[in-house]
């Protein structure tokens, strides 16, 4: 079985989507529509922007979403048997599976980015990648930090977990994690503590927008970040999508569950090759490819 997977924040690059725009009329029409919906020329930033401009959350999230979804729309006989997306990529996956319309999803992604940006400004916070320590140990150490917010936020693959929280919380946890044997603790160049309790204001804001958006039953199961389980029920999908902002991304378990349910090939659809690399570490027996 073929599974399509969609990347999240961090996979952007200058020039992303330019070849699609120039060589495919259908893609061009969708990019032009996106400029109208967003109210600014995101294509200009995607095709010509600096890394610094592309790194702004209100640009990054819609840019990656657009690249992923428009790329999927150009695949002949696109018929995924299961889908998943990493964080923001979950919105791309929902469009690819037919659960959300392009216009509605783009509006939600823009609202999500703006809400997350505001939450970051409310409480300065950060994230760091922890390499070479097992998941349970990382969770225990984060829980042992008192008086500060710090949690395991992204379970990316065995030996690679991202922690998220206040600057002091991440610093204190980082020291303890190194003492416990972590090979490295690398601060990430992000604007805030995504997938942590500090995103609660954004979660509340996005919840209302999701509740007011029309979803339909997807044509194949989507494995959602919050619980790594397959979902096709609209109410379940919405609830999981709302919880996603403050809950960890369970990518390792999602890929394992997809393999257990019959996935033999993972096709990454979007900028970069991050997810192919993670899948190879989680399920070396599975084939990986890009659109």
Secondary structure, 3 states (H helix, E strand, C coil): CEEEEECCCCCCCCCCCHHHHHHCHHHHHHHHHHHHHHCCCHHHHHHHCCHHHHCCHHHHHHHHHHHHHHHHHCCCCCCCCEEEECCCHHHHHHHHCCCCCHHHHHHHHHHHHHHHHHHHHHCCEEEEEEECCCHHHHHHHHHHCCCCCEEEEEEEECCEEEEEEEHHHHHHHHHHHHHCCCCEEEECCCCCCCCCHHHHHHHHHHHHHHHCCCCCCCCCEEECCCCCCEECCHHHHHHHHHHCCCCCEEHHHHHHHHHHCCCCEEEECCCCCHHHHHHHHHCCCCEEEEC
